[in-house]
């Protein structure tokens, strides 16, 4: 399984059905969620990063940075437009 943070691929990264731990960078997370992060990266040409202890997804298409483990207090407003793309504002 490929690490969504550093890109290192090794089937031994998946310790068991539930646990992923990268043998290169040490990133540890739920294995099912890591699979979803890898699909996001491949299908959207996006990136996955950790900032301030939060896992975030960064889309190639001017999308907002979205923390996947924190819900906003209010739903995003779709009123800002940048380069023809709708951007959420919080």
N, C-alpha and C positions, 0 to 999 in steps of 0.2 A: 504494500500500500504506500502511496506517495504522501509525503509530508506537505500539507498545504502552506506551510510557512517557509521552509527552506528548499523544497522540491526534491529531497532525497527519497528515492524509491527503494524499498526493501520489504519483502513479504514478512520479515521478522519485526517490522514496525508495529504490526498488529499483534499485541501480546495474547489476546483472547477475543472472544466475540464482542465484548463491550469496551475493551481498552486499546487505545492507540498510543504508542510512545515512540517518537522518532529516535533512531539510533545515532543520528548525527547531531541534531540541535537540542534534543530532549523534550520537544513539545509533546505534551500529554493531554489527551482529550478523549471523549467518547468516540469510539471507532465508527459508529453509524453516522455521527455528525461530521466526522472528518471526511467520510465518503461524500456527503452532501456538499461540503466545502470544495472538494475536488471537482465535483460536477459543476458547481457554480463557476469555478475558475476556468474550466474548459469550455463551457457553453456560452459564457458571457465575456470571455477574454478578460475576466476580472482578476483581482488580486485579493489575497487574504493577508491581514496584518494584525499584529498585536500592538496596541498603544495604550499606555496607562493601565495595563492589566485587563483591557477589554479586547475581545476578538472583533475585528471589523471587516466588512466586505467593501471593496472598492471596485465599482464597475467602470469599464472603459468609457461608457457613454455619459459623461457629465452627470452621473447620478450622485445623490448625496451619500456621504459616508454614513453607514448604518451600523450601529452597535448591535450585534445579534443577541447579546445577553441582557440588554436593558431596553425596556419599553418607554417611549416618550410619555410625558404627562398628558399631552393632547395629541390627537391625530394630526398628521402632517397637512399643511395647507398647500394646495397646488396653485399658487398664484404667481410664483416667480418663473420667468421664462428666460433661459440662457441658450443661445445658439439653436433655437427651435425646439429645445428639449424642456419638458416640464421638470422643475426641481422642487423638491419638498423643502419647506422652511419650518423651522421650529421656534 
